[in-house]
Amino acid sequence: MCGIIGYVGPRVARDVVVSGLRRMEYRGYDSAGVAVITDGALEVRKKAGKIGNLIAELDEAPLPDTEIGIGHTRWATHGGPTDANAHPHVSGNGRIALIHNGIIENFAALRLELETRGVALASQTDTEVAAQLLGVEVGAGADLADAMRTVCRRLEGAFTLVAIDATQPDRLVAARRNSPLVVGVGEGESFVASDVSAFIEFTRNAVELGQDQVVDVSRDGFTVTDFDGSPAVSHPFEVTWDLSAAEKAGYDWFMRKEIFEQPKAVADTLLGRYTTDGALKLDELHIPEAELRSIDKIIIVACGTAYYAGLVAKYAIEHWTRVACEVEIASEFRYRDPIITRSTLVVTISQSGETADTLMAIRHAREQHAKVIAICNTNGSTIPRESDAVLYTHAGPEIGVASTKGFLTQVAACYLLGLYLAQVRGTMFGDEIGRWMGELAATPPLIQQVLDGLDPIKQLAAQFIDKKSVLFLGRHVGYPVALEGALKLKEIAYLHAEGFPAGELKHGPIALVEHGTPIFVVVPPQGRDQLHDKVVSNIQEVRARGALTVVLAEEGDAEVEPYADVIFALPRVSTLLQPLVATIPLQFFACELATLKGYDVDQPRNLAKSVTVE
Ligand code: AGP
């Protein structure tokens, strides 16, 4: 939930740190702070609010040019967003400055212990407890890395910690458990950060750290141990995207840029994963086909938008593989004592790869001996590392807090997985799989077609400035699309919205409908089943009660026209693939409305891009 960065090397550390914090501000923006070491002492500047407040503070009271520094941008968990609660936190003896991402769950007991020992704490945070414990350790003569290991062994919960010691101006020590940390390796300089966007302008050589590891960093390199001090393995990788990909490229919002990147994001996610005759090639999963054939149940586990992608996946996977597929909210999953066996395949979906609820869910699944496949967009993140296999989406960095290309590529990856399982298990003939893969591979230009025709949505948004609530309806895969459309409106336009299965409305929610109630309806393609006709009936039901109906239906669908106040034509695709085109107008609508309302679309209130606390 927070962005952290540390630097040691020949550049001006203050500037490197601030630059990195800017790139990570989407991770949390309740406060920001920097600490450096100068003449054997720590200097700290920190302010509540967005990073602009810190920069103003630095203008008022500049930090000296030094070659080591740490910085933090916060999403508040324990203790409100105040100057005192901002990181870095300094130990009472002035030796240690510490920044932290995560939650120290046993901080209250540790706080009491410190206070009993006469240590005065200056904040309400859990983080300061770790800073003070480190200060006590080094004050008693412990080496900084040893002190970090000692303290980490006492902490429970999720934490990435980065510490500097005033007496050692050339050394950073960091540790991680259940929270992200990567090392950047430059020429005569080193970085530690929550994610690579913090240092990618300086180096693409990164190292991902594993669970319960401590890294001791100098400008010339690093060493990694576990919490007991034994040498540990780290995993170097090269960052494949460049800084420009993380910039706005002329758009007003990262989110808008990412909406328009979706054709390429989906195409890149499909690339290289099928043969010319449409057979799937997912060797990267490294799971023996025999194991996949032995699966008798699939459970998809995720949060938020990723959960909605899982709901879409359920329809496709069950249709293609004939294997029961449950979809679970990650934060509920392990508390319901789910039935998991060695024949259960758990599929987790996560853009960031750091969502704590999802991470804890897969740990539970693995303890029950399930196989776990992660669908993830972030190389070097925790969830893939803790899964048996990973199917990376290739959406590129998603900076906007509201997920868009993350969702579409998750859906595309789920289709790939579903077709692959059908291929391995022989539940579909090769030519049938080839036809589906061919249609899937043909969707990027159709996504582009939707993007080219969004003007009606732009005009529609202006009519919704004063609306107080919006309903979204859909059936089959249109239902998760309705949920996603509602979530987008909630999270960036701060407008109450609710998605329903269209058939469910008459079982209660239709009481909400009155004259002018705006209702978006995702209409399935016309054709083989009654799905389309049933949804048309649902539109009539709400229209009869005065609803303002915004209908998303495939081009040429004349049946819905009499009941639609606004109609948005979608390219013709199979029902199962419709989320790839139907979601886009809803994403764009939310972005447009939030912009008209003057809200910060990329950093909506109360939210953060990666929810790394349970
Ligand atoms: C998406 O718009 C939301 N910001 C949120 O629901 C997100 O999808 C959820 O927190 C899961 O994140 P993840 O995909 O990184 O695990």
Boltz pocket constraint, residues with backbone or C-beta under 6 A from the ligand:
constraints:
  - pocket:
      binder: B
      contacts: [[A, 303], [A, 304], [A, 305], [A, 306], [A, 349], [A, 350], [A, 351], [A, 352], [A, 353], [A, 354], [A, 355], [A, 358], [A, 401], [A, 402], [A, 403], [A, 404], [A, 491], [A, 608], [A, 609], [A, 610], [A, 611]]
      max_distance: 6.0
